[in-house]
Amino acid sequence: MNKRVLGVLMVLGTGWLSGCSIKPADRFTLEVDLPADFELKTAANYRPATGETCTLPVRRGKRPERKLFFTELNPVANRVSYQLPLSETIEGCPSVLSSVQFEFYAKWGKGYWEAGGDSGSIGIPDRLPEGFAQMPDSGVQELRGQCRWYFRTVGRKHAISKILGCNALDDQGQPEKYKAGGGAQRDQLRGKTLRLVMSVNKEELPAFDDNWVAVSGGWRRCRGESLEDLSAYCRGNTTDFKPVKMPDGRICDVYPSCQ
């Protein structure tokens, strides 16, 4: 290759790089901070852009308007990161990112059945309603969520089992009534970072009302009509209880201290 041709290619290459640096890519970075012993399934959903008359077919199996990402269970807290397009042409239909859905899965014990899951989502609309947080000057928008384990008993031995619940947190760090996630305005995300920060509340709570009574060291399971009563509602009786089977096999009167 002679020097003249090489020089032309270098000029063209420099111009291409310069053009890319001036025009930001039509994508953003999605980050999810996961607690230890969590795994995650993420789905990025696309729909026809506003004003487009095309439609995406309803189908089973392969769905090009839905991008899936899987993160395996990790014994330590970690951050996962994806580069997501804000717009795409799908089967000839100009489409935009409309939402991101999450499925959280976590372990509370060593057995494969000792696990639980919950879901969350982030809406990506053309415009956010008033009151929603906007992209800060830092270029990183954080949404916070928190999971908690809710305990219950199952079976004739009244074995402890747990249910996972994950909700959004407000600005004061208090749980909201809706699931983990929130909203972000699409035209504010280009070249920026959207981060979902998940944590776990270490305090466990009963999964159902009127089944447990708070005592020193934790909770006692109401007796109900008999020791064999699987539902065992307290119904005002806060003096008669039944033992429970702990995850490690011990039979105890108080969960979780086993007093």
C-alpha positions in Angstrom: 0.0 0.0 0.0 1.5 3.3 -1.1 1.9 6.3 1.2 -0.9 8.3 -0.6 -3.5 5.6 -0.1 -2.5 5.1 3.5 -2.8 8.8 4.1 -6.3 8.9 2.7 -7.4 5.9 4.8 -6.0 7.6 7.9 -7.9 10.8 7.2 -11.1 8.9 6.6 -10.6 6.9 9.8 -9.9 10.0 11.8 -13.1 11.6 10.4 -15.2 8.6 11.3 -13.9 8.5 14.8 -14.4 12.3 15.2 -18.0 11.9 13.9 -18.7 9.2 16.5 -17.3 11.3 19.3 -19.5 14.2 18.4 -22.8 12.3 17.9 -23.6 10.2 21.0 -24.6 6.6 20.4 -28.3 5.9 20.7 -27.8 3.7 23.7 -27.2 3.8 27.4 -25.7 1.8 30.2 -28.0 -0.2 32.5 -26.4 -1.3 35.8 -27.9 -3.4 38.5 -26.2 -3.7 41.9 -27.1 -7.2 43.3 -26.7 -8.4 46.9 -24.8 -11.6 47.7 -26.5 -14.9 46.7 -28.7 -13.3 44.1 -29.2 -14.0 40.4 -31.0 -12.0 37.9 -33.0 -12.3 34.6 -33.4 -9.0 32.7 -35.7 -8.3 29.7 -35.5 -5.2 27.6 -38.8 -4.6 25.8 -39.3 -2.6 22.6 -42.5 -1.2 21.0 -43.3 0.8 17.8 -42.1 4.4 18.2 -44.7 7.1 18.9 -46.3 8.1 15.6 -45.4 4.9 13.8 -48.3 2.9 12.2 -46.4 -0.4 12.0 -47.1 -3.2 14.5 -45.0 -6.0 16.0 -46.6 -9.4 15.7 -47.8 -11.3 18.8 -45.9 -14.6 18.8 -44.4 -17.4 20.9 -40.8 -18.5 21.0 -38.3 -16.1 19.4 -39.2 -12.5 20.0 -36.8 -9.9 18.5 -38.6 -7.1 20.3 -37.5 -8.6 23.7 -33.8 -8.8 24.6 -33.0 -11.2 27.5 -29.9 -11.2 29.8 -29.1 -13.8 32.5 -26.8 -13.3 35.5 -25.9 -16.4 37.5 -26.1 -16.6 41.3 -23.0 -15.0 42.9 -22.0 -15.6 46.5 -20.8 -12.0 46.9 -22.4 -8.7 46.1 -21.7 -7.6 42.5 -22.7 -5.2 39.8 -23.9 -6.3 36.3 -23.9 -4.0 33.3 -25.6 -3.9 29.9 -25.4 -1.6 26.9 -29.0 -1.2 25.7 -30.1 0.5 22.4 -32.8 3.1 23.0 -34.2 2.6 19.5 -34.0 -0.2 16.9 -35.7 -1.1 13.6 -37.3 -4.5 14.3 -38.6 -6.3 11.2 -38.9 -3.0 9.4 -40.7 -1.3 12.3 -39.0 1.7 13.9 -39.2 0.8 17.6 -38.1 2.2 21.0 -37.2 0.8 24.4 -40.4 0.9 26.5 -39.5 -1.0 29.7 -37.0 -3.1 31.4 -38.2 -6.0 33.5 -36.3 -7.9 36.2 -36.8 -11.3 37.9 -34.8 -11.6 41.1 -33.9 -15.0 42.5 -32.1 -15.6 45.8 -31.1 -18.3 48.2 -32.0 -18.3 51.9 -30.6 -21.8 52.6 -28.4 -24.6 51.2 -31.1 -26.7 49.7 -32.2 -26.1 46.1 -35.8 -25.5 47.4 -34.6 -23.0 49.9 -34.9 -20.1 47.6 -37.4 -17.4 46.5 -38.0 -14.8 43.8 -39.7 -11.6 43.0 -40.0 -9.2 40.1 -39.4 -5.5 39.3 -39.5 -3.1 36.3 -38.4 0.3 35.0 -40.7 2.1 32.7 -39.0 4.0 29.8 -41.7 6.4 28.5 -41.4 9.3 26.0 -42.1 11.7 29.0 -42.2 11.1 32.7 -45.1 12.4 34.8 -44.4 15.3 37.1 -42.8 14.3 40.4 -40.5 11.7 38.9 -36.7 12.1 39.3 -34.9 13.4 36.2 -31.4 12.6 35.0 -28.9 14.4 37.3 -25.9 16.4 35.9 -23.6 13.5 36.9 -25.1 11.4 34.1 -26.0 8.6 36.5 -29.6 8.1 37.6 -30.0 5.8 40.6 -33.2 3.9 41.5 -33.1 2.1 44.8 -34.9 -1.1 45.8 -34.8 -3.4 48.8 -35.7 -7.1 49.3 -36.8 -8.7 52.5 -37.4 -12.3 53.5 -40.8 -13.1 55.0 -41.0 -16.3 57.0 -43.8 -18.8 57.4 -44.3 -22.5 58.3 -45.2 -25.4 56.1 -46.2 -29.0 56.6 -47.1 -31.0 59.7 -43.7 -30.3 61.3 -44.3 -26.6 60.9 -41.0 -26.2 59.1 -39.7 -22.6 58.4 -39.9 -21.5 54.8 -39.3 -18.0 53.4 -40.8 -15.8 50.7 -38.8 -13.0 49.0 -40.4 -9.6 48.5 -38.7 -6.7 46.7 -40.0 -3.1 46.7 -38.8 0.3 45.6 -37.4 2.7 48.2 -38.3 6.4 48.5 -35.9 9.3 49.0 -35.8 8.6 52.8 -35.0 4.9 52.3 -38.5 3.7 53.2 -40.2 0.9 51.2 -42.8 2.0 48.7 -45.9 0.0 48.0 -44.8 -0.8 44.4 -42.2 -3.3 43.3 -38.5 -2.5 42.8 -37.8 -0.2 39.9 -39.4 3.1 38.8 -39.2 5.2 35.7 -36.7 7.0 33.5 -37.3 9.4 30.5 -36.0 7.9 27.3 -34.5 11.0 25.7 -32.5 11.7 28.9 -30.8 8.3 28.8 -28.7 8.6 25.6 -25.0 8.1 26.5 -25.9 8.1 30.3 -26.1 5.4 33.0 -29.3 4.1 34.7 -28.5 2.2 37.8 -30.8 0.0 40.0 -29.3 -0.5 43.4 -30.7 -3.4 45.3 -30.1 -4.3 49.0 -31.5 -6.8 51.5 -33.2 -5.8 54.8 -31.7 -8.1 57.4 -34.8 -8.0 59.6 -37.2 -10.8 58.6 -41.0 -10.5 59.1 -43.9 -12.9 59.1 -45.3 -13.6 55.7 -48.9 -13.5 56.9 -50.8 -11.5 59.5 -52.1 -13.0 62.8 -49.9 -16.1 62.7 -47.0 -15.0 64.9 -46.5 -13.0 68.1 -43.4 -10.9 68.7 -41.4 -12.0 71.8 -37.9 -11.6 73.2 -35.5 -13.1 70.7 -37.9 -13.1 67.7 -41.4 -14.6 67.1 -43.5 -17.5 68.4 -45.9 -19.4 66.2 -49.5 -19.3 67.3 -51.0 -22.7 68.2 -54.4 -22.2 66.5 -57.1 -24.8 67.1 -54.5 -27.6 67.7 -50.8 -28.5 67.1 -51.9 -30.0 63.8 -53.6 -26.8 62.6 -51.5 -25.8 59.6 -53.1 -22.3 59.2 -53.1 -21.6 63.0 -54.3 -18.1 63.3 -53.8 -16.4 66.6 -57.4 -14.9 66.8 -56.5 -13.1 70.1 -54.8 -16.1 71.7 -51.3 -14.9 72.5 -50.4 -17.4 75.2 -50.7 -20.8 73.4 -47.9 -21.6 70.8 -46.4 -24.4 68.9 -42.8 -25.3 68.2 -41.3 -24.8 64.7 -38.7 -26.7 62.7 -35.7 -24.5 61.9 -33.9 -24.7 58.5 -31.0 -26.6 60.2 -33.5 -29.2 61.6 -33.7 -28.0 65.2 -37.1 -27.9 66.9 -37.4 -24.5 68.6 -40.0 -22.3 70.3 -38.7 -19.0 69.0 -37.7 -18.0 65.5 -35.0 -17.1 64.7 -33.1 -17.2 68.0 -34.3 -20.7 68.9 -34.7 -19.8 72.6 
